[in-house]
């Protein structure tokens, strides 16, 4: 379809619009009114469903991830995960959070099979989580193969890859996130390190935080919501459950260091320029 054909379709549709007693102002206000009414109805249904099912006022949460966290803390949290209060520990562990990787490494193939994992993040969250007890060691200095069974936590490592076309561990650079195939170092979660080691990575563990294992941290939350998502005949309840399945883990990965916006005097502005980078 060329541009002329596209224009003719648009013109045909336009010609069908009634020309008598037609008001742009009326049609615009009518559209906006219906849009707001439908949005209000959706929000009312959502808020009512949340209150009936979870006894929580959704209006107290600004985002769906905040609401997911509120529901988890009120109904499912059992004091079985650590609350990290030291900023240095948080900053180190935070570096092991990398997010998803979507690069295509082999852009061509024949007779390929396509797989879709059902609720991958909730499924992964059923695994043991770092517990309440943590010990930091700054001089581990061992190859991962020698201490494999003793590692559970977050570690700073030096990594070398001998061969392979697929990078299994991400690495941050000033140009963004990459998955290198040479030598690099950084903070990683022990279970990711073990997976990479099983596939031929040379990993030297320098230091890190060793945690005990906490079982069933998120199991009840995800199991109940997954049943609603899978079995509910109410489309609203099902949509809410599906959203909360994905957004709780996302909330745990948010950066606690936030930008602050404020209006200041010229004197304060000059002082900041002189004393900050």
Backbone bond lengths (Angstrom), bond angles and torsions (degrees), N, CA, C in turn:
res aa  C-N    CA-C-N  psi(-1)  N-CA   C-N-CA  omega(-1)  CA-C   N-CA-C  phi
1 X - - - 1.469 - - 1.526 109.49 -
2 X 1.344 116.02 121.74 1.457 118.76 -178.76 1.525 110.05 -88.39
3 X 1.342 115.12 179.88 1.468 120.78 -175.86 1.522 111.67 -65.18
4 X 1.345 117.41 -34.46 1.471 120.59 -179.36 1.531 110.07 -65.37
5 X 1.341 116.25 -41.91 1.460 120.03 179.01 1.528 110.88 -64.60
6 X 1.355 116.64 -39.31 1.456 119.76 176.93 1.525 110.67 -61.98
7 X 1.310 117.08 -43.99 1.458 121.70 179.83 1.521 111.14 -63.41
8 X 1.354 117.67 -38.96 1.452 120.47 -178.81 1.523 111.08 -65.66
9 X 1.333 116.64 -36.65 1.463 119.46 177.62 1.516 110.00 -65.39
10 X 1.310 115.96 -45.33 1.460 120.13 178.53 1.523 110.14 -60.30
11 X 1.312 117.71 -41.99 1.466 121.52 -179.85 1.524 110.83 -65.50
12 X 1.334 116.95 -41.38 1.461 120.52 179.22 1.524 111.59 -60.51
13 X 1.314 114.73 -43.48 1.462 118.70 178.76 1.521 110.31 -65.72
14 X 1.309 115.69 -41.44 1.466 119.73 -179.38 1.525 111.21 -62.87
15 X 1.323 117.15 -38.37 1.468 121.01 -178.20 1.522 112.56 -66.40
16 X 1.330 117.36 -20.75 1.451 120.57 -179.66 1.533 112.67 -82.35
17 X 1.309 117.09 -10.47 1.467 120.58 178.65 1.524 109.40 -68.92
18 X 1.329 118.01 128.84 1.475 120.02 178.97 1.530 111.39 -57.46
19 X 1.322 115.93 132.69 1.469 120.22 -177.87 1.526 112.53 -97.91
20 X 1.338 116.80 -17.42 1.451 119.80 -179.10 1.521 110.72 -91.32
21 X 1.319 114.59 136.48 1.465 121.53 179.39 1.532 112.37 54.23
22 X 1.320 115.66 33.41 1.470 120.63 -179.98 1.524 108.97 -99.72
23 X 1.346 115.72 130.56 1.465 120.61 -176.34 1.524 109.44 -126.57
24 X 1.304 115.18 121.06 1.462 119.49 177.69 1.530 110.42 -61.80
25 X 1.322 117.30 -40.13 1.461 121.16 -179.92 1.529 110.70 -61.91
26 X 1.337 116.25 -46.57 1.463 119.77 -178.85 1.532 110.80 -63.82
27 X 1.334 117.10 -46.29 1.459 120.50 -178.13 1.525 111.54 -63.79
28 X 1.334 116.82 -38.57 1.466 120.76 179.36 1.522 111.19 -66.07
29 X 1.349 116.43 -46.73 1.460 120.37 179.82 1.528 111.11 -65.65
30 X 1.328 116.50 -36.64 1.462 120.45 178.07 1.530 110.33 -64.45
31 X 1.325 115.73 -43.31 1.468 120.21 179.10 1.525 110.82 -62.17
32 X 1.326 116.97 -46.98 1.461 121.20 -179.12 1.524 110.99 -64.00
33 X 1.327 116.92 -40.49 1.461 120.81 179.67 1.526 110.92 -63.08
34 X 1.329 116.36 -47.79 1.471 119.84 179.35 1.521 111.46 -63.28
35 X 1.337 115.96 -36.20 1.458 120.28 178.98 1.525 110.89 -63.41
36 X 1.321 117.43 -44.08 1.463 121.45 -179.25 1.530 111.25 -69.81
37 X 1.317 116.52 -38.66 1.464 119.98 179.70 1.528 110.62 -64.21
38 X 1.336 116.16 -44.30 1.467 119.43 179.75 1.524 111.15 -65.44
39 X 1.345 117.08 -38.91 1.469 120.29 177.16 1.519 110.52 -63.82
40 X 1.335 116.77 -42.24 1.465 120.46 178.40 1.520 110.93 -61.61
41 X 1.325 117.13 -41.16 1.465 120.57 179.70 1.532 111.18 -64.06
42 X 1.337 116.30 -40.26 1.463 120.31 178.20 1.528 110.65 -64.06
43 X 1.335 116.29 -45.89 1.458 120.51 -179.50 1.526 111.40 -64.09
44 X 1.324 116.46 -39.78 1.466 120.29 179.56 1.526 111.00 -64.25
45 X 1.331 116.19 -42.35 1.457 120.48 177.95 1.532 110.99 -64.29
46 X 1.324 115.66 -41.36 1.467 121.04 -179.98 1.532 110.79 -64.25
47 X 1.329 116.91 -49.27 1.464 121.52 -177.96 1.523 110.68 -63.04
48 X 1.335 116.87 -40.56 1.463 120.98 179.76 1.521 110.85 -64.49
49 X 1.335 116.53 -43.81 1.459 120.65 179.92 1.523 111.32 -62.46
50 X 1.334 117.22 -43.09 1.462 121.18 179.53 1.528 110.56 -62.05
51 X 1.327 117.01 -42.75 1.472 119.82 -177.56 1.521 111.14 -69.15
52 X 1.336 117.59 -42.36 1.461 120.66 -179.05 1.528 111.15 -64.72
53 X 1.326 116.48 -43.66 1.464 120.42 -173.45 1.527 113.45 -84.61
54 X 1.352 117.07 -30.05 1.468 118.72 -172.36 1.528 113.95 -125.87
55 X 1.346 116.97 -3.44 1.475 122.31 178.98 1.535 111.37 56.84
56 X 1.327 115.65 41.25 1.463 121.98 -179.28 1.524 109.04 -131.17
57 X 1.328 116.98 139.84 1.462 121.75 176.22 1.533 108.97 -83.66
58 X 1.312 116.65 110.45 1.464 121.18 -176.59 1.519 112.27 -65.31
59 X 1.321 117.61 -23.74 1.469 120.71 -177.49 1.523 112.51 -67.96
60 X 1.334 118.06 -12.33 1.462 121.11 178.66 1.527 112.00 -83.34
61 X 1.321 116.86 -7.15 1.471 121.13 179.18 1.522 109.24 -112.08
62 X 1.331 116.04 135.59 1.461 120.50 -177.56 1.524 112.50 -81.32
63 X 1.334 117.66 -26.48 1.462 121.20 -176.17 1.521 109.32 -135.27
64 X 1.339 116.54 164.99 1.453 121.07 178.40 1.527 110.75 -67.93
65 X 1.336 117.67 -31.05 1.467 119.73 177.34 1.531 110.74 -69.32
66 X 1.338 117.54 -37.74 1.465 120.50 175.74 1.521 111.08 -65.51
67 X 1.321 115.83 -39.06 1.459 120.01 177.79 1.525 110.62 -65.32
68 X 1.328 117.30 -41.46 1.466 121.02 177.65 1.517 110.85 -59.92
69 X 1.333 116.37 -43.25 1.459 120.58 178.96 1.523 111.25 -65.19
70 X 1.328 116.78 -40.28 1.460 120.69 179.50 1.526 110.72 -62.39
71 X 1.327 116.48 -43.97 1.466 120.91 178.36 1.521 110.54 -63.45
72 X 1.330 116.64 -43.07 1.465 120.03 -180.00 1.534 111.30 -62.45
73 X 1.333 116.74 -47.20 1.461 120.27 -176.62 1.528 111.78 -66.80
74 X 1.312 117.72 -35.04 1.459 120.93 -177.06 1.531 112.99 -79.68
75 X 1.325 116.98 -32.90 1.459 120.01 -170.72 1.531 115.06 -113.12
76 X 1.331 117.38 -23.14 1.461 118.60 -170.19 1.532 114.39 -126.89
77 X 1.314 118.61 -20.53 1.468 120.84 -175.28 1.523 110.54 -68.32
78 X 1.335 116.19 134.08 1.467 121.73 -174.79 1.529 111.97 -126.97
79 X 1.333 116.36 31.96 1.466 121.24 179.34 1.529 112.37 54.38
80 X 1.336 115.78 38.63 1.461 119.21 -175.60 1.521 113.57 -117.78
81 X 1.322 117.69 14.06 1.461 121.27 171.92 1.518 108.64 -130.56
82 X 1.340 117.35 148.42 1.467 120.20 -174.02 1.524 112.66 -74.68
83 X 1.313 115.89 147.62 1.457 122.43 170.77 1.532 106.71 -107.15
84 X 1.323 116.56 104.70 1.461 121.67 -174.62 1.521 109.51 -80.45
85 X 1.315 116.81 119.73 1.464 121.89 -176.38 1.522 113.01 -105.70
86 X 1.343 118.05 -21.81 1.462 120.06 179.18 1.523 109.85 -83.90
87 X 1.324 116.42 124.04 1.455 120.54 -174.74 1.521 112.18 -65.42
88 X 1.331 118.01 -32.40 1.465 120.23 -179.97 1.520 110.98 -64.70
89 X 1.349 116.47 -40.42 1.466 120.04 177.78 1.517 109.83 -65.42
90 X 1.328 115.84 -44.91 1.471 119.64 179.13 1.521 110.92 -59.06
91 X 1.317 117.34 -46.30 1.466 120.85 -176.96 1.527 111.89 -61.72
92 X 1.330 117.15 -36.41 1.460 120.28 178.38 1.533 111.36 -70.12
93 X 1.321 115.62 -49.76 1.464 119.54 -178.87 1.521 111.15 -64.12
94 X 1.323 116.57 -36.70 1.465 121.01 -179.50 1.522 111.40 -58.27
95 X 1.316 117.40 -30.42 1.467 120.94 -179.04 1.525 112.29 -67.35
96 X 1.334 117.57 -15.54 1.467 120.23 178.54 1.527 111.73 -87.82
97 X 1.340 117.58 -1.71 1.464 122.11 176.11 1.524 108.27 -90.42
98 X 1.319 116.87 115.20 1.460 120.03 -175.15 1.523 114.05 -117.14
99 X 1.304 119.17 -19.47 1.461 120.34 -177.82 1.514 111.70 80.19
100 X 1.333 115.41 -173.38 1.457 120.94 -175.62 1.513 113.46 -81.89
101 X 1.313 116.49 152.21 1.458 123.51 177.31 1.530 108.03 -114.41
102 X 1.317 117.53 131.93 1.469 120.61 -174.49 1.529 113.25 -125.27
103 X 1.321 118.00 14.01 1.456 119.72 -178.41 1.539 111.60 -66.07
104 X 1.322 115.58 149.64 1.465 121.68 173.80 1.522 107.72 -102.87
105 X 1.342 117.75 121.83 1.457 121.50 -174.46 1.523 112.13 -95.91
106 X 1.328 116.88 -32.33 1.462 120.98 175.80 1.531 107.34 -125.51
107 X 1.314 117.59 97.19 1.471 120.26 -171.36 1.520 114.55 -74.72
108 X 1.338 118.88 2.92 1.460 120.60 -178.54 1.523 110.50 -140.49
109 X 1.324 116.43 141.97 1.450 119.76 177.57 1.515 110.69 -165.43
110 X 1.336 117.03 162.00 1.461 122.78 179.17 1.527 109.60 -119.80
111 X 1.341 114.23 147.98 1.472 120.92 176.14 1.531 111.67 51.12
112 X 1.318 115.26 48.20 1.462 121.09 -176.48 1.526 111.34 -82.94
113 X 1.306 116.03 149.90 1.460 122.60 174.44 1.526 108.52 -107.30
114 X 1.323 116.68 137.31 1.462 122.01 -178.60 1.525 108.92 -107.59
115 X 1.327 116.08 127.82 1.457 120.93 179.90 1.529 109.93 -120.14
116 X 1.313 115.67 138.46 1.457 121.25 175.56 1.524 108.01 -124.00
117 X 1.310 116.83 125.12 1.466 121.19 -177.83 1.523 108.97 -88.01
118 X 1.298 115.83 128.19 1.459 121.91 -178.89 1.530 110.33 -79.49
119 X 1.354 116.86 115.38 1.473 122.45 177.49 1.528 111.08 53.28
120 X 1.323 116.75 61.02 1.458 121.54 -174.94 1.530 112.48 -64.90
121 X 1.344 118.14 -47.73 1.462 120.42 -178.60 1.534 111.94 -62.49
122 X 1.338 118.75 -47.37 1.477 118.28 176.34 1.529 112.61 -60.53
123 X 1.327 116.96 -37.80 1.468 119.83 179.75 1.534 110.10 -63.65
124 X 1.337 116.84 -44.10 1.469 120.13 179.66 1.524 111.31 -64.25
125 X 1.332 116.57 -31.54 1.467 120.33 -177.92 1.520 112.88 -72.88
126 X 1.327 117.91 -7.11 1.462 120.80 176.28 1.528 112.15 -79.62
127 X 1.342 116.42 -10.12 1.463 120.51 177.94 1.529 110.54 -72.41
128 X 1.339 118.16 162.74 1.472 120.65 175.74 1.520 111.14 -57.82
129 X 1.324 115.90 144.17 1.461 123.28 -179.25 1.528 110.57 -114.70
130 X 1.341 117.52 158.19 1.468 119.42 173.84 1.514 111.09 -54.77
131 X 1.337 116.39 132.29 1.455 121.38 -174.50 1.517 113.76 -91.40
132 X 1.332 115.58 -155.95 1.465 121.37 -172.94 1.529 112.87 -85.43
133 X 1.318 117.81 -19.87 1.463 121.25 -176.52 1.525 110.78 -101.50
134 X 1.331 115.65 128.70 1.460 121.06 -175.99 1.529 109.69 -137.13
135 X 1.336 115.10 134.66 1.468 121.07 177.35 1.520 108.55 -126.99
136 X 1.344 116.31 125.63 1.465 120.51 178.83 1.529 109.82 -95.73
137 X 1.335 115.98 132.39 1.463 121.47 176.12 1.514 108.47 -126.33
138 X 1.340 116.36 124.70 1.467 119.54 -175.40 1.527 113.11 -99.06
139 X 1.332 117.48 1.90 1.477 119.30 -178.56 1.529 111.11 -137.10
140 X 1.329 116.62 48.95 1.467 119.79 177.74 1.523 109.80 -65.52
141 X 1.349 115.57 -55.34 1.473 122.35 173.87 1.528 113.23 43.45
142 X 1.317 115.78 59.81 1.464 121.19 179.97 1.524 109.61 -140.30
143 X 1.321 115.36 151.24 1.453 119.31 171.00 1.521 108.61 -70.03
144 X 1.310 116.28 141.43 1.460 120.30 -172.33 1.527 111.88 -61.30
145 X 1.328 117.61 -30.32 1.462 120.12 -179.51 1.508 113.39 -62.74
146 X 1.351 117.30 -26.50 1.467 121.30 -177.92 1.529 112.59 -81.69
147 X 1.331 117.39 -19.18 1.476 120.44 -175.93 1.529 111.28 -129.91
148 X 1.321 116.01 22.36 1.467 121.28 -171.33 1.518 112.71 -54.45
149 X 1.312 117.52 -45.57 1.466 121.02 -174.73 1.524 113.23 -75.75
150 X 1.320 117.21 -9.20 1.469 120.14 -177.75 1.526 112.77 -101.40
151 X 1.328 116.97 1.11 1.466 120.14 -175.32 1.524 111.84 -99.18
152 X 1.323 115.57 125.64 1.463 121.00 167.65 1.518 107.02 -156.84
153 X 1.319 115.55 105.59 1.454 120.34 -176.49 1.513 110.70 155.50
154 X 1.333 115.45 -145.56 1.465 121.23 -174.27 1.528 109.06 -124.95
155 X 1.349 115.90 131.02 1.462 119.75 -169.72 1.530 111.10 -137.41
156 X 1.333 113.22 146.10 1.462 120.18 173.12 1.525 107.46 -91.97
157 X 1.334 116.47 125.18 1.457 120.49 -172.19 1.522 111.95 -134.15
158 X 1.328 114.08 154.86 1.459 121.73 168.75 1.528 107.13 -105.36
159 X 1.318 115.91 128.54 1.460 120.80 -168.79 1.518 110.48 -125.75
160 X 1.325 115.05 139.99 1.458 121.44 177.68 1.522 108.77 -136.05
161 X 1.344 115.13 135.52 1.454 121.00 179.76 1.524 108.80 -111.77
162 X 1.327 117.01 127.30 1.464 120.69 -178.21 1.522 112.57 -83.79
163 X 1.331 116.66 -42.01 1.459 119.89 -177.58 1.525 108.93 -158.55
164 X 1.328 115.77 173.59 1.457 120.73 179.97 1.519 110.90 118.81
165 X 1.327 115.36 155.51 1.465 119.58 -179.75 1.527 111.49 -105.71
166 X 1.339 117.21 -10.82 1.457 120.60 -173.58 1.519 110.80 -115.38
167 X 1.341 116.94 119.34 1.458 120.85 177.47 1.515 110.96 -78.44
168 X 1.328 116.86 127.23 1.462 121.22 -176.75 1.523 112.65 -97.39
169 X 1.327 118.11 -20.13 1.457 121.37 -179.31 1.529 109.34 -120.51
170 X 1.330 117.32 130.37 1.468 120.24 179.51 1.528 111.52 -79.22
171 X 1.321 114.77 165.01 1.465 120.72 -179.91 1.526 108.60 -150.04
172 X 1.332 115.74 133.04 1.468 119.90 -179.19 1.529 110.48 -87.15
173 X 1.332 115.60 135.43 1.461 122.37 172.98 1.522 108.24 -128.88
174 X 1.317 116.90 173.38 1.459 119.84 179.10 1.525 111.78 -67.00
175 X 1.337 115.97 -17.06 1.459 120.31 178.85 1.528 113.17 -98.33
176 X 1.335 117.09 2.93 1.446 119.85 178.51 1.512 113.00 124.17
177 X 1.316 116.13 -169.76 1.468 122.75 -176.36 1.529 110.31 -88.26
178 X 1.335 115.82 130.59 1.462 121.02 177.72 1.527 108.66 -131.48
179 X 1.326 116.24 169.33 1.462 121.91 172.72 1.524 107.77 -124.04
180 X 1.330 116.47 88.12 1.469 121.30 -170.72 1.526 113.26 -70.79
181 X 1.314 114.36 160.66 1.466 121.25 178.70 1.527 110.61 -120.72
182 X 1.338 116.74 30.01 1.469 119.66 178.86 1.531 109.17 -133.69
183 X 1.325 117.94 -122.70 1.456 121.60 -179.92 1.527 110.26 -114.22
184 X 1.330 116.61 140.00 1.467 121.71 177.89 1.521 108.35 -162.36
185 X 1.309 116.85 176.13 1.460 121.13 179.42 1.515 109.93 -148.89
186 X 1.338 116.19 158.65 1.457 120.36 -179.43 1.515 112.16 166.67
187 X 1.342 116.29 -175.75 1.459 123.45 -179.80 1.524 110.11 -92.64
188 X 1.350 116.14 135.64 1.462 120.48 -179.18 1.529 110.61 -146.16
189 X 1.328 114.66 155.44 1.468 121.36 174.58 1.518 109.02 -78.10
190 X 1.323 116.62 141.63 1.464 121.67 -172.28 1.525 112.99 -57.40
191 X 1.348 118.36 -38.29 1.463 119.67 -175.25 1.524 111.46 -70.10
192 X 1.328 117.53 -29.59 1.467 120.77 174.10 1.532 110.40 -71.10
193 X 1.329 116.04 -38.30 1.459 120.23 177.69 1.525 111.01 -64.09
194 X 1.327 116.71 -41.64 1.468 120.50 179.80 1.532 110.52 -63.25
195 X 1.323 116.68 -40.26 1.468 120.72 179.21 1.524 110.55 -63.50
196 X 1.345 116.27 -44.11 1.464 120.02 179.26 1.533 110.92 -65.24
197 X 1.344 116.49 -39.20 1.470 120.42 178.92 1.527 111.11 -61.96
198 X 1.318 116.52 -40.26 1.467 120.73 179.13 1.529 111.95 -63.57
199 X 1.335 116.54 -20.67 1.469 120.68 -178.74 1.532 111.49 -108.22
200 X 1.332 116.30 26.84 1.452 120.43 168.21 1.506 117.76 96.64
201 X 1.328 118.92 4.04 1.469 120.39 178.91 1.528 110.29 -73.54
202 X 1.338 116.90 141.11 1.463 122.19 169.65 1.529 108.04 -92.74
203 X 1.312 116.59 117.36 1.470 120.70 -173.56 1.520 109.27 -126.31
204 X 1.334 115.43 122.55 1.462 122.22 176.31 1.525 107.79 -108.92
205 X 1.327 116.30 114.99 1.467 121.62 -177.76 1.524 108.81 -84.80
206 X 1.319 116.34 119.29 1.466 121.94 -176.42 1.528 111.06 -89.89
207 X 1.316 116.66 -53.43 1.467 121.63 -177.68 1.519 108.53 -157.50
208 X 1.339 116.68 176.40 1.451 117.22 177.10 1.512 114.70 161.67
209 X 1.338 114.15 -179.39 1.456 123.06 -178.25 1.529 108.71 -109.12
210 X 1.319 116.46 115.51 1.454 121.34 179.78 1.531 109.23 -97.18
211 X 1.342 116.32 123.51 1.463 122.23 -178.59 1.526 110.11 -108.79
212 X 1.343 114.64 156.00 1.452 118.04 165.60 1.535 108.21 -80.02
213 X 1.335 116.64 166.95 1.462 120.53 -177.42 1.526 110.22 -95.26
214 X 1.333 113.95 134.49 1.460 120.57 176.40 1.529 108.35 -112.77
215 X 1.337 116.22 120.10 1.464 121.20 -176.78 1.527 111.44 -89.81
216 X 1.323 115.55 153.59 1.474 123.20 171.53 1.533 113.36 56.53
217 X 1.309 116.81 37.53 1.465 120.37 -178.77 1.528 111.10 -67.26
218 X 1.322 116.60 -45.00 1.462 120.86 -176.51 1.531 113.03 -115.23
219 X 1.323 117.18 4.14 1.465 120.31 -170.52 1.526 113.39 -57.81
220 X 1.323 117.42 -48.85 1.461 120.44 -176.30 1.525 111.09 -64.99
221 X 1.324 116.28 -42.33 1.466 121.06 179.18 1.520 110.73 -58.52
222 X 1.330 116.37 -52.82 1.458 119.93 -175.49 1.534 112.31 -72.72
223 X 1.316 117.34 -34.90 1.460 119.92 -179.37 1.530 111.27 -65.38
224 X 1.329 116.69 -44.65 1.460 120.09 -179.45 1.522 111.66 -67.03
225 X 1.341 116.99 -43.31 1.466 119.87 -179.61 1.522 111.25 -68.40
226 X 1.325 116.74 -34.91 1.463 119.29 179.33 1.533 110.79 -66.81
227 X 1.321 117.57 -35.82 1.464 120.62 176.61 1.524 110.56 -63.90
228 X 1.347 116.54 -40.80 1.462 119.63 177.90 1.523 110.47 -64.33
229 X 1.328 116.08 -45.42 1.459 120.38 179.47 1.533 111.41 -60.48
230 X 1.316 117.05 -39.05 1.461 121.29 -174.43 1.527 113.19 -82.35
231 X 1.351 117.62 -32.35 1.458 120.08 -169.34 1.524 115.78 -115.23
232 X 1.333 118.00 -17.47 1.463 119.36 -174.51 1.527 111.69 -68.31
233 X 1.318 115.52 137.86 1.469 120.88 175.05 1.529 111.42 -91.68
234 X 1.330 116.81 -8.84 1.465 121.44 176.34 1.520 108.57 -84.71
235 X 1.321 116.82 116.43 1.466 121.07 -176.10 1.521 112.22 -63.78
236 X 1.327 117.27 -33.54 1.468 120.61 179.65 1.527 110.26 -67.62
237 X 1.327 116.49 -50.09 1.464 120.30 179.79 1.531 110.50 -60.14
238 X 1.320 116.39 -39.66 1.457 120.22 -179.18 1.529 110.95 -65.93
239 X 1.338 117.67 -43.36 1.466 121.63 -179.87 1.526 111.15 -64.77
240 X 1.340 116.15 -39.95 1.468 120.09 179.22 1.525 110.50 -65.87
241 X 1.318 116.77 -44.18 1.469 120.45 -179.99 1.522 110.88 -62.40
242 X 1.319 116.97 -42.71 1.467 120.71 179.62 1.524 110.72 -62.09
243 X 1.325 116.73 -41.10 1.462 119.96 -179.67 1.523 111.57 -67.34
244 X 1.329 117.05 -42.01 1.463 120.36 -178.56 1.525 112.09 -72.00
245 X 1.318 117.91 -24.13 1.464 120.50 174.83 1.522 111.08 -61.78
246 X 1.328 116.90 -37.79 1.461 121.37 -175.41 1.521 113.57 -90.05
247 X 1.340 117.59 -27.47 1.457 119.75 -168.11 1.520 114.89 -89.28
248 X 1.331 118.42 -17.35 1.467 118.40 178.54 1.521 110.82 -65.20
249 X 1.326 117.52 -48.07 1.467 121.06 -179.02 1.524 110.44 -64.12
250 X 1.331 116.88 -36.13 1.460 119.92 176.87 1.515 112.34 -62.05
251 X 1.322 116.81 -37.40 1.462 121.02 178.62 1.518 111.10 -63.17
252 X 1.330 117.39 -37.84 1.456 120.98 -179.39 1.519 112.10 -68.56
253 X 1.340 117.92 -18.71 1.450 120.79 -179.01 1.518 114.53 -95.46
254 X 1.334 118.20 0.90 1.462 120.53 -178.75 1.521 111.41 -70.70
255 X 1.313 115.26 147.49 1.467 121.72 179.37 1.527 109.27 -77.15
256 X 1.321 117.14 130.49 1.467 120.18 179.19 1.523 111.80 -81.50
257 X 1.333 117.27 -13.67 1.463 120.68 177.95 1.527 109.02 -83.68
258 X 1.324 116.68 110.68 1.457 121.62 -175.09 1.529 111.20 -111.76
259 X 1.332 114.33 148.98 1.455 119.22 173.53 1.532 109.44 -73.91
260 X 1.323 115.52 147.33 1.453 121.52 177.00 1.524 109.38 -116.72
261 X 1.321 116.44 128.48 1.460 122.07 178.32 1.519 109.08 -109.85
262 X 1.322 117.09 127.06 1.459 120.02 -179.61 1.528 110.23 -152.35
263 X 1.312 115.20 156.11 1.468 121.87 175.28 1.526 107.69 -92.47
264 X 1.327 115.24 130.11 1.460 118.52 -177.15 1.525 110.55 -131.68
265 X 1.308 113.97 165.99 1.464 119.81 178.31 1.529 109.97 -75.64
266 X 1.304 116.66 162.15 1.463 120.75 178.07 1.524 110.50 -63.03
267 X 1.320 116.79 -34.31 1.467 120.94 179.65 1.537 110.61 -63.85
268 X 1.346 116.42 -44.87 1.465 120.02 178.31 1.521 110.98 -65.74
269 X 1.317 116.58 -37.01 1.471 121.19 -179.70 1.525 110.32 -63.11
270 X 1.317 117.07 -45.67 1.454 121.14 179.03 1.528 110.88 -63.65
271 X 1.347 116.56 -38.75 1.460 120.85 178.78 1.524 110.97 -62.96
272 X 1.324 117.40 -41.84 1.465 121.07 179.48 1.512 110.43 -65.46
273 X 1.325 117.29 -40.39 1.465 120.54 178.75 1.522 111.64 -60.71
274 X 1.317 116.49 -33.21 1.461 120.91 -177.01 1.526 112.54 -83.22
275 X 1.326 117.08 -25.09 1.463 119.00 -171.31 1.526 113.59 -113.78
276 X 1.343 118.91 -5.04 1.458 121.65 -179.96 1.522 110.01 -122.94
277 X 1.300 114.99 157.45 1.463 119.42 174.44 1.515 109.17 -75.40
